[in-house]
Amino acid sequence: MDPKKFKENLLLYGTDWNKWPEEEKQAGVELLRHSPGLQASFAEQEEFERILKTRKFEEPSSNLPQRIIALSTGQEKEALSRFDSLLSKLFGNEFYLPNPASIPVSIFMLIVLITGFFIGFSIPAGSTSTDQKQASLQAFLHYEGDVLWVKE
């Protein structure tokens, strides 16, 4: 077996020797034993397969079948009639509206954000109480031990 055929089988069958055809398995093991370059390729493939096994399945968006059909049949104008399809066109194919279960959480977070901005902008930045002003004035007048008294 040549290295090109070994790499092709490695991509087709992976690193599990049980998935390789019997006639190619023995030749692949022998070639792998004598080739450091192929051993590195085999180790990279093992790492890649390990990463793939730990990856979680992501649910597709609810309008995925409609988008596939619309794009395959050329009915893009009909697909634009839906708001989420329009957003997908504007911002790329990765944009989709959240699942209905997460909409209340999104609305709650938006309300908290708006409330925070409202509270932050309703309190003037320079507002200090008269006690704070008096303390600041006394700290200023008490600089380096020289105490000046202010009549009230």
PLY file of the C-alpha trace (Angstrom):
ply
format ascii 1.0
element vertex 152
property float x
property float y
property float z
element edge 151
property int vertex1
property int vertex2
end_header
0.00 0.00 0.00
1.32 3.44 -0.84
1.03 6.46 1.52
-1.54 8.14 -0.71
-3.84 5.13 -0.53
-3.28 4.94 3.26
-4.33 8.58 3.72
-7.36 8.03 1.52
-8.41 5.03 3.63
-7.72 7.00 6.79
-10.15 9.67 5.62
-12.74 7.12 4.52
-12.65 4.70 7.43
-11.09 6.73 10.25
-8.69 5.51 12.91
-10.78 2.52 14.01
-9.09 -0.48 12.39
-12.33 -2.51 12.64
-13.92 -0.25 10.02
-11.15 -0.82 7.48
-11.56 -3.55 4.84
-9.75 -6.75 5.84
-7.43 -6.76 2.80
-6.28 -3.18 3.46
-6.14 -3.32 7.26
-2.99 -5.46 7.50
-1.14 -3.47 4.84
-2.16 -0.23 6.57
-0.89 -1.40 9.96
2.46 -2.42 8.43
2.83 0.88 6.57
1.89 2.87 9.68
4.47 0.99 11.78
7.35 2.00 9.44
6.38 5.59 8.49
6.73 8.45 11.03
4.93 10.86 8.66
1.90 8.61 8.49
2.00 8.14 12.26
1.67 11.93 12.62
-1.26 11.93 10.17
-2.87 9.09 12.10
-2.46 11.00 15.39
-4.01 14.14 13.85
-6.95 12.09 12.58
-7.43 10.59 16.06
-7.47 14.08 17.59
-9.94 15.25 14.95
-12.27 12.31 15.62
-12.05 12.93 19.38
-13.10 16.56 18.86
-15.98 15.50 16.62
-17.25 13.06 19.25
-17.34 15.76 21.94
-19.22 18.22 19.74
-22.88 18.71 20.61
-25.68 18.57 18.09
-27.23 21.95 17.33
-30.88 22.12 16.46
-31.53 23.74 13.07
-33.66 26.83 12.86
-37.38 26.34 12.41
-37.39 27.75 8.90
-34.50 25.66 7.56
-36.61 23.46 5.24
-38.37 26.51 3.79
-35.04 28.27 3.19
-33.57 25.22 1.46
-36.61 24.82 -0.77
-36.75 28.53 -1.58
-33.08 28.69 -2.49
-33.15 25.47 -4.53
-36.20 26.44 -6.56
-35.29 30.10 -6.99
-38.22 31.37 -4.96
-36.12 33.88 -3.06
-38.72 36.64 -3.38
-41.31 34.49 -1.62
-38.81 33.71 1.11
-38.29 37.43 1.70
-41.94 37.77 2.69
-41.11 36.26 6.08
-39.42 38.58 8.55
-36.79 36.08 9.69
-35.87 35.28 6.09
-35.43 38.98 5.46
-33.11 39.26 8.43
-31.21 36.22 7.18
-30.73 37.95 3.83
-29.57 41.18 5.44
-27.21 39.76 8.05
-26.12 36.50 6.43
-27.38 32.96 6.60
-26.33 32.48 10.22
-29.00 34.86 11.58
-32.24 33.37 12.82
-34.90 34.30 15.33
-34.73 32.54 18.71
-36.92 29.62 19.61
-40.29 30.56 21.12
-39.20 29.31 24.55
-36.36 31.83 24.76
-38.43 34.85 23.70
-39.66 35.67 27.27
-36.09 35.55 28.55
-34.98 37.88 25.74
-37.81 40.30 26.50
-36.96 40.26 30.22
-33.28 40.99 29.50
-34.27 43.85 27.20
-36.52 45.36 29.89
-33.71 45.09 32.47
-31.30 46.78 30.04
-33.68 49.65 29.28
-34.47 50.10 33.00
-30.74 50.24 33.77
-30.17 52.90 31.14
-33.16 54.89 32.41
-31.93 54.79 36.02
-28.37 55.60 34.97
-29.38 58.65 32.95
-32.05 59.92 35.34
-29.59 60.47 38.20
-27.40 63.48 37.39
-23.69 62.68 37.40
-22.72 65.76 39.41
-25.37 65.47 42.11
-23.85 65.42 45.58
-25.45 66.07 48.90
-24.60 69.13 51.01
-22.82 66.85 53.50
-20.53 65.62 50.73
-19.85 69.20 49.59
-19.05 70.27 53.16
-16.70 67.29 53.62
-14.95 68.04 50.35
-14.53 71.72 51.31
-13.12 70.81 54.73
-10.71 68.33 53.15
-9.56 71.07 50.77
-9.14 73.64 53.53
-7.31 71.15 55.78
-4.50 70.74 53.23
-1.05 70.19 54.85
-2.21 70.95 58.32
-3.35 74.52 57.64
-6.90 74.62 58.91
-9.14 77.39 57.71
-12.54 77.72 59.24
-15.56 78.58 57.23
-18.44 80.46 58.78
-21.72 78.81 58.17
0 1
1 2
2 3
3 4
4 5
5 6
6 7
7 8
8 9
9 10
10 11
11 12
12 13
13 14
14 15
15 16
16 17
17 18
18 19
19 20
20 21
21 22
22 23
23 24
24 25
25 26
26 27
27 28
28 29
29 30
30 31
31 32
32 33
33 34
34 35
35 36
36 37
37 38
38 39
39 40
40 41
41 42
42 43
43 44
44 45
45 46
46 47
47 48
48 49
49 50
50 51
51 52
52 53
53 54
54 55
55 56
56 57
57 58
58 59
59 60
60 61
61 62
62 63
63 64
64 65
65 66
66 67
67 68
68 69
69 70
70 71
71 72
72 73
73 74
74 75
75 76
76 77
77 78
78 79
79 80
80 81
81 82
82 83
83 84
84 85
85 86
86 87
87 88
88 89
89 90
90 91
91 92
92 93
93 94
94 95
95 96
96 97
97 98
98 99
99 100
100 101
101 102
102 103
103 104
104 105
105 106
106 107
107 108
108 109
109 110
110 111
111 112
112 113
113 114
114 115
115 116
116 117
117 118
118 119
119 120
120 121
121 122
122 123
123 124
124 125
125 126
126 127
127 128
128 129
129 130
130 131
131 132
132 133
133 134
134 135
135 136
136 137
137 138
138 139
139 140
140 141
141 142
142 143
143 144
144 145
145 146
146 147
147 148
148 149
149 150
150 151
